[in-house]
Amino acid sequence: MTHMSFVQQAPIFGHGAGSTRDELASAEQSLPPMLAAGVDGFITIDPHSSILATLFEQGIVGLALMLSAVGWAIWSVLGACR
């Protein structure tokens, strides 16, 4: 299972803050043993992307808010440099 399939399960509001560890741990248990299921640390709890992590945990709403905040910060810095 990929992070994007988890996003498809709860696309609007996500799975909730801090849910990455639990969701990925349950996905790891469903893997067959030949795919290294049960090996400690096989599936990382970090999606290696802030945007993907926000989308997974807070959904499209949280991602839009995060990107708006980042855009506002960049706009403010660029405006102050003029």
VOBA-1610 file (N, C-alpha, C; in pm, whole numbers, padded with zeros to 5 digits, always signed):
BEGIN
Met+00083-00117+00000Met+00000+00000+00000Met+00089+00124+00000Thr+00051+00223-00075Thr+00131+00345-00082Thr+00064+00456-00002His+00139+00564+00018His+00082+00678+00087His-00037+00733+00011Met-00031+00731-00120Met-00141+00786-00199Met-00268+00704-00182Ser-00257+00573-00161Ser-00378+00495-00138Ser-00438+00530-00003Phe-00355+00567+00095Phe-00407+00613+00223Phe-00477+00747+00207Val-00423+00833+00123Val-00484+00963+00098Val-00621+00943+00035Gln-00634+00846-00053Gln-00762+00821-00119Gln-00869+00774-00021Gln-00828+00717+00092Gln-00924+00672+00193Gln-00989+00789+00266Ala-00916+00899+00285Ala-00968+01017+00356Ala-00912+01142+00289Pro-00958+01174+00168Pro-00894+01282+00092Pro-00922+01423+00143Ile-01037+01449+00200Ile-01074+01586+00236Ile-01006+01632+00365Phe-01024+01559+00474Phe-00971+01599+00603Phe-00856+01512+00652Gly-00816+01411+00577Gly-00703+01326+00615Gly-00736+01230+00727His-00631+01168+00779His-00645+01067+00883His-00626+01122+01023Gly-00581+01245+01035Gly-00560+01305+01166Gly-00412+01319+01197Ala-00381+01419+01276Ala-00242+01445+01312Ala-00182+01327+01387Gly-00064+01287+01347Gly+00006+01177+01413Gly-00040+01038+01374Ser-00124+01027+01275Ser-00179+00895+01239Ser-00088+00815+01146Thr+00018+00876+01097Thr+00105+00809+01000Thr+00160+00679+01055Arg+00213+00681+01176Arg+00274+00562+01235Arg+00175+00446+01243Asp+00056+00471+01296Asp-00042+00364+01312Asp-00091+00309+01178Glu-00118+00398+01084Glu-00168+00354+00954Glu-00065+00270+00879Leu+00060+00314+00882Leu+00164+00239+00811Leu+00201+00110+00882Ala+00191+00109+01014Ala+00217-00015+01088Ala+00112-00120+01055Ser-00014-00078+01044Ser-00118-00175+01009Ser-00101-00223+00865Ala-00055-00135+00776Ala-00030-00177+00638Ala+00086-00276+00631Glu+00186-00255+00715Glu+00301-00346+00715Glu+00259-00485+00758Gln+00166-00495+00852Gln+00120-00626+00899Gln+00047-00703+00790Ser-00010-00634+00693Ser-00085-00702+00588Ser+00005-00750+00474Leu+00133-00714+00477Leu+00224-00758+00371Leu+00261-00905+00390Pro+00281-00977+00282Pro+00325-01116+00294Pro+00468-01123+00346Pro+00504-01230+00418Pro+00638-01241+00477Pro+00751-01229+00375Met+00728-01271+00252Met+00835-01264+00152Met+00868-01119+00113Leu+00782-01024+00150Leu+00809-00884+00125Leu+00866-00815+00250Ala+00921-00893+00341Ala+00989-00845+00461Ala+00894-00789+00565Ala+00766-00829+00561Ala+00674-00785+00665Ala+00722-00838+00800Gly+00710-00757+00898Gly+00753-00795+01031Gly+00898-00761+01060Val+00975-00721+00960Val+01112-00678+00982Val+01107-00539+01041Asp+01168-00521+01156Asp+01163-00393+01224Asp+01221-00283+01137Gly+01146-00178+01116Gly+01192-00065+01038Gly+01177-00082+00888Phe+01106-00185+00844Phe+01090-00208+00700Phe+01014-00094+00634Ile+00904-00054+00694Ile+00826+00058+00642Ile+00854+00178+00729Thr+00898+00284+00666Thr+00927+00406+00740Thr+00799+00482+00772Ile+00797+00551+00884Ile+00679+00630+00920Ile+00688+00770+00861Asp+00798+00800+00796Asp+00819+00932+00740Asp+00803+00925+00589Pro+00704+00996+00532Pro+00686+00991+00389Pro+00792+01068+00310His+00891+01127+00378His+01003+01197+00315His+00960+01319+00236Ser+00845+01374+00268Ser+00796+01493+00200Ser+00695+01561+00291Ser+00718+01687+00325Ser+00623+01759+00410Ser+00488+01772+00345Ile+00488+01792+00215Ile+00361+01806+00143Ile+00283+01675+00148Leu+00350+01564+00125Leu+00282+01434+00130Leu+00237+01401+00272Ala+00319+01432+00371Ala+00282+01406+00510Ala+00158+01488+00549Thr+00156+01614+00508Thr+00040+01700+00538Thr-00084+01649+00467Leu-00070+01611+00342Leu-00183+01557+00266Leu-00237+01431+00332Phe-00148+01344+00379Phe-00187+01219+00443Phe-00259+01245+00574Glu-00204+01333+00658Glu-00260+01353+00791Glu-00374+01455+00795Gln-00366+01564+00719Gln-00467+01668+00725Gln-00553+01678+00600Gly-00524+01601+00498Gly-00605+01600+00378Gly-00585+01723+00291Ile-00673+01738+00195Ile-00664+01849+00101Ile-00682+01983+00172Val-00770+01986+00272Val-00793+02109+00347Val-00665+02153+00418Gly-00601+02062+00487Gly-00476+02095+00557Gly-00364+02132+00461Leu-00358+02064+00348Leu-00255+02095+00249Leu-00277+02235+00192Ala-00401+02269+00163Ala-00431+02403+00111Ala-00393+02511+00212Leu-00423+02487+00340Leu-00386+02583+00444Leu-00235+02596+00457Met-00165+02482+00453Met-00019+02486+00465Met+00043+02562+00347Leu-00001+02531+00226Leu+00054+02598+00108Leu+00018+02746+00107Ser-00098+02781+00159Ser-00136+02921+00169Ser-00044+02994+00267Ala-00015+02931+00379Ala+00074+02992+00478Ala+00214+03011+00421Val+00264+02910+00350Val+00396+02921+00289Val+00396+03029+00181Gly+00293+03031+00100Gly+00282+03134-00004Gly+00275+03274+00055Trp+00199+03291+00162Trp+00190+03421+00229Trp+00326+03463+00284Ala+00399+03368+00345Ala+00530+03401+00400Ala+00627+03444+00290Ile+00626+03373+00180Ile+00714+03408+00067Ile+00674+03545+00011Trp+00545+03568-00005Trp+00495+03696-00056Trp+00536+03811+00037Ser+00528+03788+00168Ser+00565+03890+00266Ser+00713+03923+00260Val+00796+03819+00247Val+00941+03840+00240Val+00977+03914+00111Leu+00918+03872+00002Leu+00947+03940-00126Leu+00897+04084-00123Gly+00784+04109-00060Gly+00734+04245-00048Gly+00822+04332+00039Ala+00881+04275+00143Ala+00970+04350+00232Ala+01105+04380+00164Cys+01141+04302+00065Cys+01270+04321-00005Cys+01261+04433-00109Arg+01143+04478-00142Arg+01127+04581-00246Arg+01160+04717-00196
//
